[in-house]
């Protein structure tokens, strides 16, 4: 394909984060789509017969007029977030099988959308701290837990 064909292909697509998949299932895709939707950026899905997640993500970034792409290889259970300006072999984020939880997949979607908007990225450690940090001091929390345990023991 010539350079002009690439430009025509991008111009024909609506502005969206492109997601290129190879045998991905809904369990992998749905949290990613939620993350993108939460940030109010559109997404488009394309299925390919083969390709590594990195290659799919790089291709997706080049397909997107927003310059952001996600590749999902359902066979290897790898999800990759890429930007058009990055070298093909150096994606922004990679989530592999051992860390593929809903939170990480949702963050890939959020970060794709945030990359488009120029907003700060979301990292798992930040989310975990927000979700697990008490809104009171450790002494107050200990006092409440002790009172609950005493009450349960007296029943």
Rosetta blueprint (number, residue, H / E / L):
1 X L
2 X L
3 X H
4 X H
5 X H
6 X H
7 X H
8 X H
9 X H
10 X H
11 X H
12 X H
13 X L
14 X L
15 X L
16 X L
17 X E
18 X E
19 X E
20 X E
21 X E
22 X E
23 X L
24 X L
25 X L
26 X H
27 X H
28 X H
29 X H
30 X H
31 X H
32 X H
33 X H
34 X H
35 X H
36 X H
37 X H
38 X H
39 X L
40 X L
41 X L
42 X L
43 X E
44 X E
45 X E
46 X E
47 X E
48 X L
49 X L
50 X L
51 X L
52 X L
53 X H
54 X H
55 X H
56 X H
57 X H
58 X H
59 X H
60 X H
61 X H
62 X H
63 X H
64 X L
65 X L
66 X L
67 X L
68 X E
69 X E
70 X E
71 X E
72 X E
73 X E
74 X L
75 X L
76 X L
77 X L
78 X E
79 X E
80 X E
81 X E
82 X E
83 X E
84 X L
85 X L
86 X L
87 X L
88 X L
89 X L
90 X L
91 X L
92 X L
93 X E
94 X E
95 X E
96 X E
97 X H
98 X H
99 X H
100 X L
101 X L
102 X H
103 X H
104 X H
105 X H
106 X H
107 X H
108 X H
109 X H
110 X H
111 X H
112 X H
113 X H
114 X H
115 X H
116 X H
117 X H
118 X L
119 X L
120 X L
121 X L
122 X L
123 X L
124 X H
125 X H
126 X H
127 X H
128 X H
129 X H
130 X H
131 X H
132 X H
133 X L
134 X L
135 X L
136 X L
137 X L
138 X H
139 X H
140 X H
141 X H
142 X H
143 X H
144 X H
145 X H
146 X H
147 X H
148 X H
149 X H
150 X H
151 X H
152 X H
153 X H
154 X L
155 X L
